[in-house]
Amino acid sequence: MKKTQLLFMLIIFLSFSFQAFSQEKAKWKQMDDFHAVMSPTFHPAEEDNLAPVKERAGELLSTAKTWQSSVVPVGFKADITKPILKKLVKECGNLKKAVDKGKTDAELKTMITNAHEIFHEIMEKCRD
């Protein structure tokens, strides 16, 4: 009987310990919304399909601006995040202007790649 109680207490203790160490990553709706546009725009560009970039450059810019104007949630470092978001909005704005001016696919590919790298910089450096 005592072995059963001891085993039960050990299981309960371990389950609480694992919960404490397996904290979920901080969520940010506007970041997820931006990613929902960036992913289907950037990945085809890797294969030299720039049509999604040309079609969605405006949407990419607007979701970046929405993200920038949102409150930085708990779990993210606001002091690091805000300047990088500013850089992302600028790059998305430059991309939109380049699309509007009919820049070459090579130029657009470089710009969407830069924006994608900035996005990943936020995901990697800005979480607590």
MMTF fields as JSON, N, C-alpha, C and O atoms, coordinates in Angstrom:
{
  "mmtfVersion": "1.0.0",
  "mmtfProducer": "UNKNOWN",
  "numBonds": 511,
  "numAtoms": 512,
  "numGroups": 128,
  "numChains": 1,
  "numModels": 1,
  "chainsPerModel": [1],
  "groupsPerChain": [128],
  "chainIdList": ["A"],
  "bondAtomList": [4, 2, 8, 6, 12, 10, 16, 14, 20, 18, 24, 22, 28, 26, 32, 30, 36, 34, 40, 38, 44, 42, 48, 46, 52, 50, 56, 54, 60, 58, 64, 62, 68, 66, 72, 70, 76, 74, 80, 78, 84, 82, 88, 86, 92, 90, 96, 94, 100, 98, 104, 102, 108, 106, 112, 110, 116, 114, 120, 118, 124, 122, 128, 126, 132, 130, 136, 134, 140, 138, 144, 142, 148, 146, 152, 150, 156, 154, 160, 158, 164, 162, 168, 166, 172, 170, 176, 174, 180, 178, 184, 182, 188, 186, 192, 190, 196, 194, 200, 198, 204, 202, 208, 206, 212, 210, 216, 214, 220, 218, 224, 222, 228, 226, 232, 230, 236, 234, 240, 238, 244, 242, 248, 246, 252, 250, 256, 254, 260, 258, 264, 262, 268, 266, 272, 270, 276, 274, 280, 278, 284, 282, 288, 286, 292, 290, 296, 294, 300, 298, 304, 302, 308, 306, 312, 310, 316, 314, 320, 318, 324, 322, 328, 326, 332, 330, 336, 334, 340, 338, 344, 342, 348, 346, 352, 350, 356, 354, 360, 358, 364, 362, 368, 366, 372, 370, 376, 374, 380, 378, 384, 382, 388, 386, 392, 390, 396, 394, 400, 398, 404, 402, 408, 406, 412, 410, 416, 414, 420, 418, 424, 422, 428, 426, 432, 430, 436, 434, 440, 438, 444, 442, 448, 446, 452, 450, 456, 454, 460, 458, 464, 462, 468, 466, 472, 470, 476, 474, 480, 478, 484, 482, 488, 486, 492, 490, 496, 494, 500, 498, 504, 502, 508, 506],
  "bondOrderList": [1, 1, 1, 1, 1, 1, 1, 1, 1, 1, 1, 1, 1, 1, 1, 1, 1, 1, 1, 1, 1, 1, 1, 1, 1, 1, 1, 1, 1, 1, 1, 1, 1, 1, 1, 1, 1, 1, 1, 1, 1, 1, 1, 1, 1, 1, 1, 1, 1, 1, 1, 1, 1, 1, 1, 1, 1, 1, 1, 1, 1, 1, 1, 1, 1, 1, 1, 1, 1, 1, 1, 1, 1, 1, 1, 1, 1, 1, 1, 1, 1, 1, 1, 1, 1, 1, 1, 1, 1, 1, 1, 1, 1, 1, 1, 1, 1, 1, 1, 1, 1, 1, 1, 1, 1, 1, 1, 1, 1, 1, 1, 1, 1, 1, 1, 1, 1, 1, 1, 1, 1, 1, 1, 1, 1, 1, 1],
  "groupList": [{"groupName": "MET", "atomNameList": ["N", "CA", "C", "O"], "elementList": ["N", "C", "C", "O"], "formalChargeList": [0, 0, 0, 0], "bondAtomList": [1, 0, 2, 1, 3, 2], "bondOrderList": [1, 1, 2], "singleLetterCode": "M", "chemCompType": "L-PEPTIDE LINKING"}, {"groupName": "LYS", "atomNameList": ["N", "CA", "C", "O"], "elementList": ["N", "C", "C", "O"], "formalChargeList": [0, 0, 0, 0], "bondAtomList": [1, 0, 2, 1, 3, 2], "bondOrderList": [1, 1, 2], "singleLetterCode": "K", "chemCompType": "L-PEPTIDE LINKING"}, {"groupName": "THR", "atomNameList": ["N", "CA", "C", "O"], "elementList": ["N", "C", "C", "O"], "formalChargeList": [0, 0, 0, 0], "bondAtomList": [1, 0, 2, 1, 3, 2], "bondOrderList": [1, 1, 2], "singleLetterCode": "T", "chemCompType": "L-PEPTIDE LINKING"}, {"groupName": "GLN", "atomNameList": ["N", "CA", "C", "O"], "elementList": ["N", "C", "C", "O"], "formalChargeList": [0, 0, 0, 0], "bondAtomList": [1, 0, 2, 1, 3, 2], "bondOrderList": [1, 1, 2], "singleLetterCode": "Q", "chemCompType": "L-PEPTIDE LINKING"}, {"groupName": "LEU", "atomNameList": ["N", "CA", "C", "O"], "elementList": ["N", "C", "C", "O"], "formalChargeList": [0, 0, 0, 0], "bondAtomList": [1, 0, 2, 1, 3, 2], "bondOrderList": [1, 1, 2], "singleLetterCode": "L", "chemCompType": "L-PEPTIDE LINKING"}, {"groupName": "PHE", "atomNameList": ["N", "CA", "C", "O"], "elementList": ["N", "C", "C", "O"], "formalChargeList": [0, 0, 0, 0], "bondAtomList": [1, 0, 2, 1, 3, 2], "bondOrderList": [1, 1, 2], "singleLetterCode": "F", "chemCompType": "L-PEPTIDE LINKING"}, {"groupName": "ILE", "atomNameList": ["N", "CA", "C", "O"], "elementList": ["N", "C", "C", "O"], "formalChargeList": [0, 0, 0, 0], "bondAtomList": [1, 0, 2, 1, 3, 2], "bondOrderList": [1, 1, 2], "singleLetterCode": "I", "chemCompType": "L-PEPTIDE LINKING"}, {"groupName": "SER", "atomNameList": ["N", "CA", "C", "O"], "elementList": ["N", "C", "C", "O"], "formalChargeList": [0, 0, 0, 0], "bondAtomList": [1, 0, 2, 1, 3, 2], "bondOrderList": [1, 1, 2], "singleLetterCode": "S", "chemCompType": "L-PEPTIDE LINKING"}, {"groupName": "ALA", "atomNameList": ["N", "CA", "C", "O"], "elementList": ["N", "C", "C", "O"], "formalChargeList": [0, 0, 0, 0], "bondAtomList": [1, 0, 2, 1, 3, 2], "bondOrderList": [1, 1, 2], "singleLetterCode": "A", "chemCompType": "L-PEPTIDE LINKING"}, {"groupName": "GLU", "atomNameList": ["N", "CA", "C", "O"], "elementList": ["N", "C", "C", "O"], "formalChargeList": [0, 0, 0, 0], "bondAtomList": [1, 0, 2, 1, 3, 2], "bondOrderList": [1, 1, 2], "singleLetterCode": "E", "chemCompType": "L-PEPTIDE LINKING"}, {"groupName": "TRP", "atomNameList": ["N", "CA", "C", "O"], "elementList": ["N", "C", "C", "O"], "formalChargeList": [0, 0, 0, 0], "bondAtomList": [1, 0, 2, 1, 3, 2], "bondOrderList": [1, 1, 2], "singleLetterCode": "W", "chemCompType": "L-PEPTIDE LINKING"}, {"groupName": "ASP", "atomNameList": ["N", "CA", "C", "O"], "elementList": ["N", "C", "C", "O"], "formalChargeList": [0, 0, 0, 0], "bondAtomList": [1, 0, 2, 1, 3, 2], "bondOrderList": [1, 1, 2], "singleLetterCode": "D", "chemCompType": "L-PEPTIDE LINKING"}, {"groupName": "HIS", "atomNameList": ["N", "CA", "C", "O"], "elementList": ["N", "C", "C", "O"], "formalChargeList": [0, 0, 0, 0], "bondAtomList": [1, 0, 2, 1, 3, 2], "bondOrderList": [1, 1, 2], "singleLetterCode": "H", "chemCompType": "L-PEPTIDE LINKING"}, {"groupName": "VAL", "atomNameList": ["N", "CA", "C", "O"], "elementList": ["N", "C", "C", "O"], "formalChargeList": [0, 0, 0, 0], "bondAtomList": [1, 0, 2, 1, 3, 2], "bondOrderList": [1, 1, 2], "singleLetterCode": "V", "chemCompType": "L-PEPTIDE LINKING"}, {"groupName": "PRO", "atomNameList": ["N", "CA", "C", "O"], "elementList": ["N", "C", "C", "O"], "formalChargeList": [0, 0, 0, 0], "bondAtomList": [1, 0, 2, 1, 3, 2], "bondOrderList": [1, 1, 2], "singleLetterCode": "P", "chemCompType": "L-PEPTIDE LINKING"}, {"groupName": "ASN", "atomNameList": ["N", "CA", "C", "O"], "elementList": ["N", "C", "C", "O"], "formalChargeList": [0, 0, 0, 0], "bondAtomList": [1, 0, 2, 1, 3, 2], "bondOrderList": [1, 1, 2], "singleLetterCode": "N", "chemCompType": "L-PEPTIDE LINKING"}, {"groupName": "ARG", "atomNameList": ["N", "CA", "C", "O"], "elementList": ["N", "C", "C", "O"], "formalChargeList": [0, 0, 0, 0], "bondAtomList": [1, 0, 2, 1, 3, 2], "bondOrderList": [1, 1, 2], "singleLetterCode": "R", "chemCompType": "L-PEPTIDE LINKING"}, {"groupName": "GLY", "atomNameList": ["N", "CA", "C", "O"], "elementList": ["N", "C", "C", "O"], "formalChargeList": [0, 0, 0, 0], "bondAtomList": [1, 0, 2, 1, 3, 2], "bondOrderList": [1, 1, 2], "singleLetterCode": "G", "chemCompType": "PEPTIDE LINKING"}, {"groupName": "CYS", "atomNameList": ["N", "CA", "C", "O"], "elementList": ["N", "C", "C", "O"], "formalChargeList": [0, 0, 0, 0], "bondAtomList": [1, 0, 2, 1, 3, 2], "bondOrderList": [1, 1, 2], "singleLetterCode": "C", "chemCompType": "L-PEPTIDE LINKING"}],
  "groupTypeList": [0, 1, 1, 2, 3, 4, 4, 5, 0, 4, 6, 6, 5, 4, 7, 5, 7, 5, 3, 8, 5, 7, 3, 9, 1, 8, 1, 10, 1, 3, 0, 11, 11, 5, 12, 8, 13, 0, 7, 14, 2, 5, 12, 14, 8, 9, 9, 11, 15, 4, 8, 14, 13, 1, 9, 16, 8, 17, 9, 4, 4, 7, 2, 8, 1, 2, 10, 3, 7, 7, 13, 13, 14, 13, 17, 5, 1, 8, 11, 6, 2, 1, 14, 6, 4, 1, 1, 4, 13, 1, 9, 18, 17, 15, 4, 1, 1, 8, 13, 11, 1, 17, 1, 2, 11, 8, 9, 4, 1, 2, 0, 6, 2, 15, 8, 12, 9, 6, 5, 12, 9, 6, 0, 9, 1, 18, 16, 11],
  "groupIdList": [1, 2, 3, 4, 5, 6, 7, 8, 9, 10, 11, 12, 13, 14, 15, 16, 17, 18, 19, 20, 21, 22, 23, 24, 25, 26, 27, 28, 29, 30, 31, 32, 33, 34, 35, 36, 37, 38, 39, 40, 41, 42, 43, 44, 45, 46, 47, 48, 49, 50, 51, 52, 53, 54, 55, 56, 57, 58, 59, 60, 61, 62, 63, 64, 65, 66, 67, 68, 69, 70, 71, 72, 73, 74, 75, 76, 77, 78, 79, 80, 81, 82, 83, 84, 85, 86, 87, 88, 89, 90, 91, 92, 93, 94, 95, 96, 97, 98, 99, 100, 101, 102, 103, 104, 105, 106, 107, 108, 109, 110, 111, 112, 113, 114, 115, 116, 117, 118, 119, 120, 121, 122, 123, 124, 125, 126, 127, 128],
  "secStructList": [7, 2, 2, 2, 2, 2, 2, 2, 2, 2, 2, 2, 2, 2, 2, 2, 2, 2, 2, 2, 2, 7, 7, 7, 7, 7, 7, 7, 2, 2, 2, 2, 2, 2, 2, 2, 2, 2, 2, 2, 2, 2, 2, 2, 2, 2, 6, 6, 7, 7, 2, 2, 2, 2, 2, 2, 2, 2, 2, 2, 2, 2, 2, 2, 2, 2, 2, 2, 2, 1, 7, 7, 7, 6, 6, 5, 7, 2, 2, 2, 2, 2, 2, 2, 2, 2, 2, 2, 2, 2, 2, 2, 2, 2, 2, 2, 2, 2, 2, 2, 6, 6, 7, 7, 2, 2, 2, 2, 2, 2, 2, 2, 2, 2, 2, 2, 2, 2, 2, 2, 2, 2, 2, 2, 2, 1, 5, 7],
  "xCoordList": [0.821, 0.0, 0.871, 0.616, 1.897, 2.765, 3.518, 3.748, 3.898, 4.581, 3.662, 4.106, 2.388, 1.41, 1.232, 1.199, 1.117, 0.965, 2.21, 2.119, 3.358, 4.609, 4.731, 5.138, 4.384, 4.409, 3.436, 3.771, 2.247, 1.235, 1.744, 1.592, 2.347, 2.863, 4.01, 4.131, 4.835, 5.932, 5.407, 5.933, 4.388, 3.783, 3.209, 3.403, 2.508, 1.931, 3.046, 2.959, 4.066, 5.183, 5.843, 6.106, 6.106, 6.745, 5.869, 6.375, 4.57, 3.691, 3.696, 3.685, 3.714, 3.793, 5.152, 5.233, 6.203, 7.543, 7.634, 8.191, 7.092, 7.135, 6.312, 6.69, 5.186, 4.371, 5.139, 5.058, 5.875, 6.627, 7.713, 7.992, 8.326, 9.41, 8.94, 9.705, 7.725, 7.247, 6.307, 5.188, 6.765, 5.949, 5.81, 6.757, 4.619, 4.329, 4.936, 5.01, 5.368, 5.908, 4.835, 3.648, 5.283, 4.366, 3.707, 4.343, 2.439, 1.668, 1.468, 1.37, 1.411, 1.161, 0.351, 0.878, -0.942, -1.872, -1.378, -1.402, -0.934, -0.508, 0.738, 0.914, 1.593, 2.747, 2.268, 2.757, 1.309, 0.754, 0.05, 0.144, -0.661, -1.344, -0.33, -0.545, 0.768, 1.812, 2.406, 2.614, 2.673, 3.254, 2.319, 2.776, 1.01, 0.028, 0.095, -0.311, 0.597, 0.786, 2.215, 2.421, 3.186, 4.591, 4.884, 5.533, 4.418, 4.771, 4.37, 5.216, 3.094, 2.733, 3.231, 3.058, 3.839, 4.43, 5.916, 6.409, 6.614, 8.061, 8.44, 9.303, 7.818, 8.272, 8.18, 9.08, 7.142, 7.171, 8.31, 8.87, 8.642, 9.732, 11.069, 11.948, 11.221, 12.45, 12.629, 13.749, 11.505, 11.519, 11.345, 10.979, 11.611, 11.519, 10.098, 9.908, 9.108, 7.718, 7.4, 7.092, 7.478, 7.275, 5.843, 5.542, 4.958, 3.56, 2.928, 2.269, 3.093, 2.503, 3.056, 2.325, 4.33, 4.912, 4.213, 3.843, 4.037, 3.402, 1.94, 1.433, 1.269, -0.151, -0.378, -1.393, 0.546, 0.281, 1.195, 1.201, 1.96, 2.874, 2.12, 2.581, 0.978, 0.18, -0.344, -0.34, -0.794, -1.289, -0.151, -0.341, 1.008, 2.176, 2.497, 2.773, 2.461, 2.721, 1.654, 1.984, 0.396, -0.666, -0.628, -0.872, -0.328, -0.244, 1.0, 0.979, 2.073, 3.268, 2.963, 3.387, 2.227, 1.854, 0.924, 1.067, -0.024, -0.936, -0.15, -0.391, 0.783, 1.627, 2.432, 2.522, 3.014, 3.829, 3.009, 3.52, 1.754, 0.93, 0.292, -0.336, 0.449, -0.134, 0.752, 1.926, 0.149, 0.863, 1.743, 1.296, 2.979, 3.889, 3.425, 3.406, 3.054, 2.512, 3.595, 4.788, 3.133, 4.014, 4.672, 4.021, 5.934, 6.675, 7.567, 8.329, 7.467, 8.318, 9.033, 8.512, 10.21, 11.018, 10.691, 11.162, 9.888, 9.426, 10.583, 10.559, 11.592, 12.705, 13.502, 14.095, 13.52, 14.212, 13.263, 13.66, 12.014, 11.033, 10.663, 10.623, 10.395, 9.891, 10.824, 10.344, 12.127, 13.002, 13.071, 13.182, 13.006, 13.061, 11.758, 11.77, 10.633, 9.351, 9.365, 8.834, 9.97, 10.077, 10.853, 10.478, 11.932, 12.747, 11.923, 12.035, 11.102, 10.263, 9.241, 9.052, 8.587, 7.603, 8.282, 7.735, 9.457, 10.192, 10.501, 10.31, 10.978, 11.324, 10.079, 10.127, 8.967, 7.718, 7.218, 6.672, 7.404, 7.048, 7.903, 7.401, 9.188, 10.086, 9.703, 9.756, 9.322, 8.893, 7.637, 7.54, 6.684, 5.437, 5.742, 5.201, 6.602, 6.986, 7.684, 7.443, 8.541, 9.263, 8.304, 8.475, 7.301, 6.283, 5.533, 5.329, 5.119, 4.371, 5.183, 4.619, 6.492, 7.361, 7.784, 8.476, 7.371, 7.699, 9.15, 9.721, 9.74, 11.135, 11.26, 10.266, 12.487, 12.726, 12.436, 12.431, 12.195, 11.958, 13.154, 12.984, 14.354, 15.559, 15.584, 15.93, 15.214, 15.177, 14.099, 14.317, 12.935, 11.844, 12.208, 11.879, 12.884, 13.29, 14.248, 14.139, 15.171, 16.099, 15.339, 15.638, 14.366, 13.625, 12.727, 12.662, 12.04, 11.177, 12.043, 11.641, 13.223, 14.153, 14.621, 14.709, 14.92, 15.311, 14.189, 14.431, 12.96, 11.815, 11.632, 11.353, 11.788, 11.655, 12.729, 12.442, 13.946, 15.025, 14.757, 15.058, 14.196, 13.834, 12.741, 12.791, 11.76, 10.691, 11.29, 10.901, 12.211, 12.825, 13.695, 13.854, 14.246, 15.008, 14.096, 14.5, 12.882, 11.918, 11.589, 11.585, 11.319, 10.953, 12.085, 11.819, 13.321, 14.458, 14.973, 15.329, 15.018, 15.653, 14.69, 15.119, 13.412, 12.507, 11.686, 10.976, 11.771, 11.035, 11.818, 13.048, 11.07, 11.704, 12.23, 12.794],
  "yCoordList": [-1.2, 0.0, 1.272, 2.216, 1.27, 2.44, 2.64, 3.777, 1.56, 1.671, 2.301, 3.112, 1.935, 2.489, 3.983, 4.77, 4.374, 5.79, 6.576, 7.673, 5.997, 6.655, 6.819, 7.876, 5.789, 5.851, 6.908, 7.675, 6.949, 7.927, 9.349, 10.224, 9.577, 10.906, 11.288, 12.446, 10.325, 10.578, 10.974, 11.894, 10.292, 10.608, 12.016, 12.772, 12.366, 13.716, 14.767, 15.773, 14.542, 15.48, 15.669, 16.796, 14.574, 14.658, 15.358, 16.106, 15.128, 15.787, 17.297, 18.043, 17.761, 19.199, 19.754, 20.869, 18.999, 19.438, 19.598, 20.582, 18.64, 18.717, 19.886, 20.517, 20.184, 21.327, 22.627, 23.52, 22.738, 23.965, 24.187, 25.326, 23.108, 23.236, 23.29, 23.686, 22.908, 22.882, 24.044, 23.85, 25.249, 26.427, 26.659, 26.492, 27.045, 27.293, 28.627, 29.563, 28.706, 29.957, 31.033, 30.761, 32.259, 33.392, 33.52, 33.298, 33.876, 34.038, 35.527, 36.341, 35.855, 37.23, 37.14, 36.794, 37.456, 37.289, 37.997, 37.421, 39.236, 40.01, 39.409, 39.524, 38.776, 38.087, 36.882, 36.631, 36.142, 34.992, 35.436, 34.77, 36.573, 37.107, 37.481, 37.207, 38.104, 38.463, 37.204, 37.14, 36.224, 34.973, 34.298, 33.675, 34.419, 33.818, 34.444, 33.815, 35.662, 36.312, 36.07, 35.776, 36.195, 36.044, 34.653, 34.529, 33.631, 32.264, 31.943, 31.502, 32.151, 31.828, 32.851, 32.665, 33.912, 34.908, 34.612, 34.644, 34.328, 34.11, 32.758, 32.697, 31.698, 30.362, 30.124, 29.494, 30.594, 30.474, 31.296, 30.911, 32.424, 33.26, 32.527, 32.767, 31.644, 30.844, 29.997, 29.674, 29.645, 28.831, 29.706, 29.214, 31.003, 31.986, 32.238, 32.668, 31.976, 32.321, 33.597, 33.553, 34.729, 36.022, 36.524, 37.614, 35.761, 36.184, 36.468, 37.499, 35.605, 35.924, 37.209, 37.934, 37.499, 38.747, 39.931, 40.892, 39.86, 40.952, 41.117, 42.237, 40.009, 40.054, 40.488, 41.118, 40.163, 40.34, 41.353, 41.43, 42.123, 43.094, 44.106, 44.467, 44.558, 45.504, 44.896, 45.54, 43.662, 42.951, 42.702, 42.802, 42.384, 42.177, 43.458, 43.417, 44.586, 45.872, 46.195, 46.623, 46.0, 46.348, 45.459, 45.945, 44.169, 43.309, 43.641, 43.508, 44.069, 44.5, 45.759, 45.876, 46.7, 47.93, 47.627, 48.202, 46.725, 46.333, 45.7, 45.992, 44.841, 44.196, 45.244, 45.19, 46.193, 47.233, 48.071, 48.473, 48.334, 49.191, 48.438, 49.053, 47.128, 46.353, 46.432, 46.795, 46.081, 46.071, 44.821, 43.72, 45.007, 43.864, 43.05, 43.563, 41.791, 40.998, 40.484, 40.506, 40.028, 39.385, 38.194, 37.452, 38.026, 36.934, 37.417, 36.64, 38.72, 39.328, 40.536, 41.182, 40.836, 41.959, 43.186, 43.311, 44.084, 45.256, 46.13, 46.64, 46.307, 47.196, 46.685, 47.477, 45.386, 44.801, 44.678, 44.872, 44.355, 44.075, 45.306, 45.244, 46.414, 47.61, 48.103, 48.376, 48.225, 48.681, 47.695, 48.104, 46.406, 45.421, 45.44, 45.284, 45.632, 45.766, 46.986, 46.945, 48.067, 49.275, 48.965, 49.405, 48.207, 47.795, 46.91, 47.032, 46.027, 45.143, 45.944, 45.694, 46.9, 47.736, 48.514, 48.626, 49.044, 49.783, 48.876, 49.278, 47.658, 46.735, 46.324, 46.21, 46.101, 45.757, 46.938, 46.746, 48.162, 49.352, 49.495, 49.835, 49.235, 49.277, 48.212, 48.452, 47.046, 45.965, 46.368, 46.138, 46.962, 47.399, 48.436, 48.362, 49.396, 50.412, 49.776, 50.165, 48.805, 48.125, 47.366, 47.357, 46.732, 46.03, 47.036, 46.819, 48.153, 49.185, 49.785, 50.18, 49.851, 50.41, 49.377, 49.71, 48.128, 47.085, 46.636, 46.292, 46.64, 46.191, 44.731, 44.009, 44.308, 42.956, 41.904, 42.189, 40.682, 39.573, 39.362, 39.047, 39.532, 39.363, 40.374, 40.032, 41.626, 42.654, 42.34, 42.489, 41.907, 41.571, 40.38, 40.347, 39.41, 38.227, 38.621, 38.117, 39.51, 39.991, 40.693, 40.497, 41.5, 42.272, 41.386, 41.582, 40.425, 39.542, 38.667, 38.333, 38.303, 37.521, 38.344, 37.831, 39.618, 40.506, 40.636, 40.558, 40.833, 40.947, 39.654, 39.693, 38.535, 37.24, 37.074, 36.56, 37.5, 37.416, 38.319, 37.948, 39.497, 40.403, 39.763, 39.826, 39.149, 38.45, 37.382, 37.28, 36.607, 35.564, 36.152, 35.543, 37.31, 37.996, 38.291, 38.125, 38.722, 38.985, 37.687, 37.646, 36.647, 35.374, 34.816, 34.172, 35.053, 34.477, 35.35, 34.827, 36.66, 37.54, 38.161, 38.627, 38.177, 39.021, 38.299, 38.944, 37.008, 36.272, 36.3, 36.26, 36.369, 36.284, 34.897, 34.628],
  "zCoordList": [0.0, 0.0, 0.0, -0.748, 0.854, 0.923, -0.387, -0.801, -1.036, -2.323, -3.359, -4.172, -3.338, -4.271, -4.026, -4.972, -2.754, -2.424, -2.837, -3.389, -2.558, -2.915, -4.431, -4.914, -5.164, -6.622, -7.136, -8.038, -6.571, -6.964, -6.716, -7.569, -5.546, -5.22, -6.163, -6.563, -6.507, -7.435, -8.811, -9.438, -9.274, -10.575, -10.571, -11.523, -9.512, -9.418, -9.399, -10.103, -8.617, -8.544, -9.906, -10.325, -10.587, -11.897, -12.92, -13.758, -12.866, -13.842, -13.644, -14.623, -12.394, -12.151, -12.567, -13.082, -12.353, -12.755, -14.262, -14.748, -15.01, -16.466, -16.983, -17.97, -16.33, -16.75, -16.57, -17.414, -15.489, -15.226, -16.271, -16.645, -16.741, -17.71, -19.152, -20.031, -19.41, -20.796, -21.07, -21.547, -20.766, -21.005, -22.498, -23.266, -22.883, -24.29, -24.715, -23.92, -25.969, -26.493, -26.47, -26.646, -26.249, -26.254, -27.624, -28.654, -27.621, -28.859, -29.135, -28.217, -30.413, -30.839, -32.116, -33.173, -32.017, -33.136, -34.392, -35.48, -34.25, -35.415, -36.074, -37.287, -35.286, -35.862, -36.674, -37.776, -36.121, -36.844, -38.123, -39.154, -38.048, -39.235, -40.32, -41.501, -39.911, -40.87, -41.49, -42.702, -40.669, -41.165, -42.161, -43.12, -41.937, -42.853, -44.246, -45.223, -44.348, -45.65, -46.155, -47.333, -45.265, -45.667, -46.23, -47.268, -45.565, -45.972, -47.412, -48.189, -47.793, -49.18, -50.205, -51.409, -49.726, -50.615, -50.831, -51.958, -49.742, -49.811, -50.418, -51.294, -49.973, -50.392, -51.903, -52.459, -52.587, -54.055, -54.68, -55.707, -54.053, -54.574, -54.514, -55.341, -53.549, -53.476, -54.732, -55.13, -55.345, -56.57, -57.816, -58.884, -57.666, -58.753, -59.248, -60.386, -58.416, -58.721, -57.949, -56.758, -58.635, -57.988, -58.09, -57.605, -58.705, -58.83, -57.469, -57.329, -56.45, -55.147, -54.536, -53.86, -54.762, -54.257, -54.913, -54.238, -56.21, -56.949, -56.553, -56.484, -56.295, -55.933, -54.488, -54.191, -53.587, -52.16, -51.469, -50.24, -52.227, -51.612, -50.752, -49.669, -51.223, -50.445, -49.16, -48.111, -49.243, -48.058, -47.066, -45.854, -47.581, -46.725, -45.958, -44.759, -46.65, -46.005, -44.965, -43.858, -45.298, -44.345, -43.1, -41.996, -43.257, -42.067, -41.24, -40.016, -41.89, -41.151, -40.338, -39.188, -40.935, -40.221, -39.051, -37.972, -39.269, -38.186, -37.05, -35.879, -37.399, -36.394, -35.628, -34.401, -36.351, -35.724, -34.741, -33.696, -35.065, -34.205, -33.035, -32.174, -32.999, -31.903, -30.658, -30.724, -29.529, -28.256, -28.202, -28.52, -27.801, -27.66, -26.449, -25.33, -26.666, -25.559, -24.608, -24.911, -23.465, -22.497, -23.186, -23.92, -22.948, -23.575, -24.707, -25.281, -25.029, -26.054, -25.454, -24.545, -25.957, -25.483, -26.331, -27.462, -25.784, -26.535, -27.004, -28.124, -26.16, -26.511, -27.709, -28.441, -27.91, -29.063, -30.253, -31.402, -29.962, -31.013, -31.829, -33.057, -31.166, -31.859, -32.973, -34.073, -32.738, -33.832, -35.001, -36.156, -34.698, -35.779, -36.575, -37.796, -35.883, -36.593, -37.501, -38.611, -37.033, -37.862, -39.139, -40.226, -38.998, -40.149, -41.099, -42.319, -40.536, -41.351, -42.154, -43.344, -41.51, -42.206, -43.331, -44.428, -43.065, -44.099, -45.286, -46.434, -45.025, -46.111, -46.896, -48.121, -46.197, -46.897, -47.728, -48.814, -47.218, -47.987, -49.236, -50.308, -49.093, -50.257, -51.279, -52.485, -50.794, -51.683, -52.446, -53.652, -51.755, -52.405, -53.488, -54.591, -53.174, -54.163, -55.362, -56.505, -55.101, -56.186, -57.096, -58.315, -56.508, -57.306, -58.16, -59.354, -57.534, -58.26, -59.414, -60.435, -59.249, -60.293, -61.333, -62.295, -61.143, -62.114, -62.085, -63.12, -60.906, -60.784, -61.217, -61.298, -61.491, -61.998, -60.928, -59.73, -61.399, -60.477, -59.554, -58.377, -60.081, -59.26, -58.112, -56.982, -58.413, -57.371, -56.339, -55.136, -56.817, -55.9, -55.024, -53.838, -55.61, -54.842, -53.718, -52.6, -54.011, -52.982, -51.869, -50.691, -52.232, -51.238, -50.373, -49.159, -50.969, -50.174, -49.264, -48.149, -49.743, -48.913, -47.718, -46.602, -47.951, -46.848, -45.829, -44.624, -46.305, -45.397, -44.599, -43.401, -45.255, -44.585, -43.502, -42.421, -43.784, -42.792, -41.593, -40.459, -41.835, -40.741, -39.893, -38.665, -40.539, -39.82, -38.896, -37.732, -39.4, -38.573, -37.465, -36.407, -37.705, -36.658, -35.471, -34.32, -35.743, -34.671, -33.941, -32.71, -34.687, -34.071, -33.2, -32.185, -33.577, -32.859, -31.715, -30.66, -31.903, -30.919, -29.916, -28.86, -30.22, -29.453, -28.386, -27.615, -28.334, -27.296, -25.986, -25.968, -24.902, -23.571, -23.327, -22.266]
}
